[in-house]
Amino acid sequence: MDVAAAAALGTGIAVGLAALGGAVGNGLVTGKTVESIARQPELRGNLLTTMFISVGLIEAIPIIAVVIAFMLFGKL
């Protein structure tokens, strides 16, 4: 296997796993927020604010993984 092919495969796996982790994290956060709003509707505003901040932080990880993967792939 060529080095460039191995790097492309590694880049794809890293980005795919980062996306999978982000999707699972977003699903858990959103699901728990919906459960919390169903239990205490009066806290909807606070819960949604916290959820959006959490989702933003969770989404930062796959974006950083993509940037690092392409930077490393570009070095070959």
BAFI-3210 file (N, C-alpha, C; in Angstrom, 3 decimals, decimal comma, padded with zeros to 6 digits):
// residues 76
n [1|2|3|4|5|6|7|8|9|10|11|12|13|14|15|16|17|18|19|20|21|22|23|24|25|26|27|28|29|30|31|32|33|34|35|36|37|38|39|40|41|42|43|44|45|46|47|48|49|50|51|52|53|54|55|56|57|58|59|60|61|62|63|64|65|66|67|68|69|70|71|72|73|74|75|76]
n.u [000,842|000,530|002,005|000,535|-001,994|-002,479|-002,469|-004,711|-006,694|-006,450|-007,131|-009,797|-010,937|-010,450|-011,913|-014,451|-014,936|-014,857|-017,072|-019,077|-018,885|-019,587|-022,229|-023,474|-023,093|-024,542|-027,091|-027,581|-027,484|-029,561|-031,766|-031,902|-032,422|-034,980|-036,396|-036,063|-037,389|-039,957|-040,447|-040,137|-041,533|-041,373|-038,716|-037,792|-036,467|-033,929|-032,931|-032,813|-030,948|-028,643|-028,462|-027,940|-025,428|-023,952|-024,248|-022,908|-020,285|-019,849|-019,961|-017,663|-015,540|-015,583|-015,114|-012,581|-011,178|-011,422|-009,993|-007,407|-006,906|-006,870|-004,741|-002,622|-002,786|-002,135|000,584|001,915]
n.v [-001,175|002,160|005,128|007,498|006,484|005,103|007,266|008,652|006,787|006,679|009,336|009,394|007,509|008,727|011,138|010,093|008,667|010,799|012,251|010,376|010,204|012,844|012,883|010,989|012,218|014,644|013,586|012,414|014,673|016,279|014,561|014,219|016,834|017,249|015,398|016,626|019,062|018,093|017,183|019,464|022,053|024,788|025,482|025,680|027,693|028,082|025,466|025,042|026,979|026,042|023,593|024,378|025,591|023,375|021,658|023,164|023,065|020,321|019,921|021,194|019,443|017,400|019,181|020,221|017,827|017,275|019,429|018,975|016,436|016,987|018,768|017,107|015,249|016,856|017,192|015,130]
n.w [000,000|-000,837|000,569|000,394|-000,095|002,275|004,015|003,093|003,683|006,474|007,060|006,225|007,978|010,467|010,252|009,828|012,242|014,032|013,174|013,717|016,511|017,169|016,226|017,891|020,375|020,006|019,654|022,166|023,878|022,833|023,102|025,906|026,614|025,519|027,073|029,563|029,182|028,855|031,411|033,048|031,982|032,453|032,580|030,031|028,430|029,684|029,494|026,711|025,980|027,274|025,939|023,261|023,532|024,369|022,129|020,230|021,244|021,099|018,334|017,581|017,879|015,724|013,602|014,185|014,001|011,263|010,163|011,216|010,113|007,344|007,291|008,042|005,971|003,832|004,174|002,984]
ca.u [000,000|001,261|001,898|-000,572|-003,241|-002,642|-002,825|-006,096|-007,519|-006,421|-007,898|-011,211|-011,347|-010,444|-013,032|-015,677|-015,132|-015,173|-018,466|-019,916|-018,896|-020,378|-023,639|-023,947|-023,143|-025,663|-028,327|-027,767|-027,780|-030,879|-032,759|-032,031|-033,063|-036,411|-036,926|-036,085|-038,461|-041,220|-040,635|-040,260|-041,679|-041,050|-037,276|-037,493|-035,483|-032,608|-032,490|-032,452|-029,691|-027,573|-028,351|-027,283|-024,010|-023,371|-024,185|-021,820|-019,010|-019,723|-019,681|-016,305|-014,594|-015,419|-014,529|-011,150|-010,639|-011,315|-008,890|-006,142|-006,719|-006,447|-003,398|-001,682|-002,831|-001,458|002,028|002,509]
ca.v [000,000|003,417|005,999|008,425|005,736|004,854|008,544|008,934|005,873|007,161|010,579|009,037|006,839|009,714|012,060|009,326|008,415|012,075|012,560|009,436|010,651|014,075|012,548|010,333|013,249|015,539|012,856|012,285|015,990|016,713|013,685|014,539|018,144|017,051|014,766|017,616|020,019|017,406|017,075|020,800|022,985|026,170|025,690|025,487|028,661|027,761|024,177|025,203|027,732|025,111|022,599|024,954|025,750|022,032|021,173|023,896|022,515|018,963|020,022|021,700|018,325|016,896|020,212|020,225|016,581|017,438|020,353|018,293|015,358|017,558|019,329|015,990|014,658|017,777|017,131|014,032]
ca.w [000,000|-000,969|001,743|000,180|000,069|003,707|004,631|002,724|004,457|007,856|007,113|006,143|009,218|011,556|010,066|010,033|013,668|014,681|012,835|014,460|017,905|017,254|016,044|019,115|021,414|019,749|019,906|023,611|024,461|022,395|023,722|027,329|026,725|025,278|028,285|030,640|028,905|029,120|032,860|033,633|030,852|032,833|032,411|028,612|027,941|030,230|028,966|025,302|025,921|027,630|024,879|022,085|023,859|024,374|020,753|019,575|021,702|020,568|016,897|017,362|017,829|014,351|012,734|014,470|013,460|009,805|009,882|011,510|009,147|006,064|007,439|008,006|004,636|002,940|004,395|002,216]
c.u [000,888|001,040|000,733|-001,916|-003,514|-003,043|-004,271|-007,051|-007,587|-007,214|-009,388|-011,723|-011,432|-011,642|-014,360|-015,957|-015,459|-016,625|-019,425|-020,009|-019,708|-021,868|-024,224|-024,082|-024,314|-026,996|-028,616|-028,167|-029,191|-031,977|-032,975|-032,685|-034,566|-037,064|-037,056|-037,184|-039,824|-041,499|-040,865|-040,344|-041,297|-039,561|-036,834|-036,395|-034,071|-032,057|-032,057|-031,141|-028,505|-027,366|-027,606|-025,797|-023,313|-023,230|-023,066|-020,452|-018,783|-019,362|-018,277|-015,301|-014,476|-014,804|-013,021|-010,494|-010,468|-010,143|-007,551|-005,880|-006,256|-005,088|-002,356|-001,641|-002,094|000,063|002,701|002,831]
c.v [001,239|004,283|006,962|007,723|005,444|006,139|008,906|008,046|006,314|008,440|010,283|008,390|007,839|010,656|011,331|009,045|009,694|012,459|011,648|009,848|011,916|013,806|011,895|011,362|014,200|014,849|012,717|013,615|016,433|015,861|014,003|015,908|018,034|016,388|015,781|018,644|019,378|017,320|018,439|021,845|024,432|026,485|025,607|026,415|028,351|026,463|024,297|025,973|026,826|024,069|023,161|025,191|024,392|021,480|021,879|023,363|021,106|019,007|020,542|020,564|017,735|017,914|020,277|018,965|016,674|018,339|019,670|017,193|015,912|018,219|018,215|015,341|015,547|017,744|016,049|014,445]
c.w [000,000|000,272|001,596|000,353|001,538|004,428|004,320|003,518|005,921|008,036|007,102|007,411|010,366|011,453|010,296|011,492|014,431|014,407|013,591|015,932|018,110|017,125|017,290|020,246|021,233|020,020|021,392|024,246|024,099|023,038|025,192|027,535|026,508|026,492|029,417|030,436|029,167|030,617|033,514|032,513|031,197|032,673|030,950|028,110|028,401|029,645|027,504|025,146|026,221|026,539|023,672|022,330|023,811|022,963|019,986|019,977|021,169|019,089|016,617|017,210|016,421|013,406|012,943|013,903|011,947|009,455|010,121|010,499|007,802|006,145|007,359|006,619|003,624|003,079|003,567|000,812]
res [m|d|v|a|a|a|a|a|l|g|t|g|i|a|v|g|l|a|a|l|g|g|a|v|g|n|g|l|v|t|g|k|t|v|e|s|i|a|r|q|p|e|l|r|g|n|l|l|t|t|m|f|i|s|v|g|l|i|e|a|i|p|i|i|a|v|v|i|a|f|m|l|f|g|k|l]
***
